[in-house]
Amino acid sequence: CGWRRAVPQSLSSAGRMRRALPARDATPAAFAPYGWVVQATEDGAPFDAKTEPALAGFGAAGAAPPRFYVMRLPARGLASDRITHHKAVTQTLGGLGDRPWFLVVAAPTGGNPPGPLTAFRVPAQTFIVLKAGTWHAGPLFDGETEGEKHGERDFFNAELADTNVVDHTTHVFEGGPVEVVP
């Protein structure tokens, strides 16, 4: 599903057009162009390079140290007016809790703007590892489910300590935000 194709559009409350982007399930095969879907494996299982990512940029000469932390995000709904990429490093995201979340991605490119967009529904207890350069918007969630603290959610995040300072490119959509349709 690409945002350049004819997709349903509606007027947002701010008067800007929203492009609807239907969500696909984040399966290893569907997500492969953008990165890896990581789910639980048995303890002691050997490394499998076909299904488990090597983290690009981590440990590279001159690179900042890896940063693994719990990121608390406010509920912003299922729409985004921008998308970001990190050219030199992978990023790993995983939602805590028992609810799915959403991520909008575009294939890694050397330029700006990104190519066609795809939205994914990421299952609970699942991590996403983005390939270096993959454009991404999210994690996105609506915050309307009972049990979420004040519409916030926690996510594991692994990136380099200085990723958002030295390797952060953002593209703002000219025609208005994209909105994930669950």
Residue, then its C-alpha position, 0 to 999 in steps of 0.5 A: c500500500g503506497w501513499r502515492r496510489a489513490v487511497p481514500q481521503s477525508l478532511s481532518s478536523a484541521g481542514r487538511m487531507r488525511r490519507a488512509l493507509p490500511a494496516r497489514d499484519a507484521t509477519p516476517a515475510a511481509f516486513a522483510p523489505y523493511g527489517w525483521v520481526v522478532q518474536a520469542t524463541e526458546d532459550g539456548a536456540p542457536f543464532d539464525a542469520k536468516t531470521e535474526p538481525a545483525l544490528a547495523g551501526f552497533g559497535a562500528a568504529g567511532a560510533a556512539p555506544p548503544r542505548f537500550y531503554v524504555m521509551r514512554l510515549p503519549a497516545r497521539g492516535l493513528a495518524s502522522d504528518r511526518i516520517t523519519h529515518h536513520k541512515a547509518v543505524t538500525q533501530t529496534l522497537g518493542g511494545l510492552g504489554d498485551r496490545p498491538w501497536f502500529l508502524v508506518v514504514a517506507a523502504p530504505t532510500g538514500g534520499n528524501p522524500p521516502g517512497p511508497l508507505t506501508a502500515f503494519r499492525v505489530p502484535a503484542q510481545t513482538f519487536i521490530v528491527l528496522k534496517a538501516g535507512t528504513w523510514h518510520a512513523g510510530p509507534l502509533f496507538d490510540g490510547e483508548t484501551e482500558g488499563e493504559k496509564h493516562g493514554e501513555r504506553d511504554f516501548f523498548n527502544a534500542e539505538l545508538a546514544d546519539t542517533n537522534v542528534v547525528d543521524h536523524t532525517t525527517h520528512v513532513f508530508e505536504g498533503g497532510p497526515v497519513e492515518v492508519v486504518p487498523 
